[in-house]
Amino acid sequence: MARKVTVLHHDNCFDGAASATVFTAFYLSAVDPHGRFKYRGVHHRTGNPFEPGWFDGDVNAVLDFRYTIDSRLTWWFDHHASAFASAEERTHFDDDRSGRKFYDPDSRSCTKFIARVAKERFGWEPGALQDLIDWADLIDGAQFPNAQFAVELREPALRIMSVIEANRDRDFIPGLIEALGSESIDRVAQRPDVRRRFEALRAKHELAIESVRARAKETDGVVIYDL
């Protein structure tokens, strides 16, 4: 019987979506090939960011997001310094012996962290997903070769990043997570729903660039923006 796997991931974040894609591939390959996946993006907020009804799977995973002591949490991966909101949560994690909850604040991205743990602990190989893993690590770690590379958004992965960050449609990112697991980044960036969203964003992005060019002045390596 197929088990329902609910994945809660950092919303409006390329690394959050990529983490969900990589975790799904790892789980289906190394844990249970019959898992049925459901995705929900989660935002940071004051207090508990998790609604009680969100942990509704036979298996529940939280990725690229803070820890919870909820007993229904099955898998957890994160790399943020803010992963634990209290000493109680940190102690709860330290006492866990499930072998399915992992934390590394030195990892630049959660996606690459998941891939590393999946390989070292479970023998999983990423195959074609290595490109997605590398891009997630570059983007979340801000490892761009220069500012122009990041601002011009010429690379398909950066276009997908922009669309994810601006998204307000709850039904869109789950489909994108699935697409990233079966198609190349280039093909996903060319999907009509992705292209339509990016073109709408690009017009505003280019206006912002021109505004900065017109009002910014550089003096001794310092850029001053005149409002």
N, C-alpha and C positions, 0 to 999 in steps of 0.2 A: 504493500500500500504506500502510495506517494506521501511524503511528509511535507507539510507546508513550512517554508522557510521565510520568515519575515526579516527583512534587512532594513535597519534604520541607519541612514548615512548623513553626513554633513551636507546640507542642502546648498544650492547655488555655489558649488565648489567643484572644480574640475577633479581635484584629488578625491573628493567625496564620491563622485560618480564613478571615477575610475576604480576606486577601492571596491565599490559594489560589483563592478564588472569582474575584477580579478578574484574577489572572494567567491563569486558565483561559479566561475570556471574551476577554481580550486575545489570547492565543495562538491560539485558534480563529478569531478574527476577522482578525487581522493577520499571522499567521505560517503556520499550517497548519490548515485546517478539518477535517482528518481525524484529528487527534491523539486518542489514547485515553489517558485520564488515570487515574493511580493516586496516592493520597494517603497520606502517613504523617506523623504528628506526631512531633516530636523534642524531647527534654528536655535541658537543660543538665546536664553532669556533668564530673567531673574527667577530663582527658585528652580524647581524640578522641570526640565524641558520636555519630559516624556509624559504623555497622556496615558492613563491606566490601560486603555483599550488598545494601545499600539503594540503591545507584546502579545500578539494573538496567534503566533505560529506554534507549531510543534517544536520548532527551533527558532530562536530569536538572536539576531546578530546586531551589534552596534559598531559602526565603522567610522573612523576619522572623527570621532565625537567623544564627549566626556563619559566617564564611567557612571554606572548606576548599580546600587546594591539590590535592585529588583531580582528576586529569586528566579524569574523567568528568563533572565539573560543567559544565553548559552555560549555565544562567541563574542569576543570584544578585541578590537585592535585600535590603538590610537598612538599618536606621537606628539601631542600638544603638551606644553608645560602646564596648561590649565585643565588637564584631564580629570583631576580630582578636586571636587568642590569642598571637601571636608576631610579631616583626619580619619573619620569613620570610613569614608569611601576608600581611602588609601589602605587602611588596615584590612578592610574587607577584600580588596584585590590581593594584597600580600598573603592573605591566608587562603586564597583560592587554590585548590589542588585539581581542578578539572583538566588542566592542560589545554584550555581553549580560550584563555584570556591573556592578551599580550600587550606590552607597553614598552615603547622605546622613544624617549624624548630627544634622542640624538639623530633619529631618522628624519631626513628632509621631507619625506612624503609618507603618508600612510599606505599608499598603493605599493610602493617598493618594499615597505616593511612587511606587508602581508605576503608579497611574493617571496621575500627572503625566508620568512618563517615557514611558509608552505613548502618551500624546497628543503630547508634544513631539517624540519621536524616530520614532514610527511612525504618527502620525495617527489613533490609536484614540480613539473616543468612548465613554464609559461608559454612556450612555443611562439605563436604569432602575436601573443599579447605583450611580448617584450617591448615593442614599439610604444604601446600605450603606457607601460610601466615607466619607460625612460622619459616620456613626455610629462607624465604626472610628477616625476621627481624634479624635472627641470622647472616646471611651472610653479609647483608648490614651494620649491626651494629658491625661487627667483634666481635661477642660474643662467639667465639670459646673457648672451655674449656682449650685448650693449643695449642701451635704452631704445635705439631705433628699432631693433629686432622686436622688442616687446610692444612698442607703440604702433608700428605699422600693421600688425595683425595679418601678415602675408601667409604665415604657416597655417595649414588646415587645423592643427591642434589648438592654435591660439584663437581661431575663429569659433571653434566649438567651445572653448573656455569662455569667450565673451557671451555666447548664447546662454550657456549654463548660468553664468553669474547674473544675467538680467532676467532669467526666466521667472514667470509668475504662474505658470500653468502646471498644476500638480500632476497632470497626466503625461506631460511631455518627457521629463527626465527618466521615468521608468523605461519608456521605450528606447531612449537614447542609451541607457545602461545596457540593455539587451543588444542593441545594434553594435555597440563598441565591442561586444563579446564575439560577434560573428562576422564583422566587416572591418576593413582597414580604416584608419583614421581619415585618409583621403576620401574614401567612399562615403563615410558618415558625414563628412563636411559638405558633400555634394547632395545629400538627401534634400528633397524639396522643402521639408519643414525646417531643416537647419539653415538652408540658404535663405529662405524667406525671412527668418528671424535675424540672421546676420546682416542682410542688406538693410533692414530697418535700423539696426544699430550702427552700421557703418556710416550712414549719413550724419547721425548725431556725433559720432566719433570724429569724423573729419572736420565738422564745424568746431568742435572743441580744440582740435589741433591748430586750426587756423587762428582761433581766438588766442591761444597761448603764444603762437608765433608773433601775432600783432602786438601783444602787450608785455611779453617777457623780455627782459634785458639781462645780459650776462656781464658781470663785472668781477674780474679776478676769480673766475671759476664758480661764482655764486649767481644763481638765476633768481631774479626778482620779478614777480608777477604784479603788474599794476592793475588794481581793480578799478 
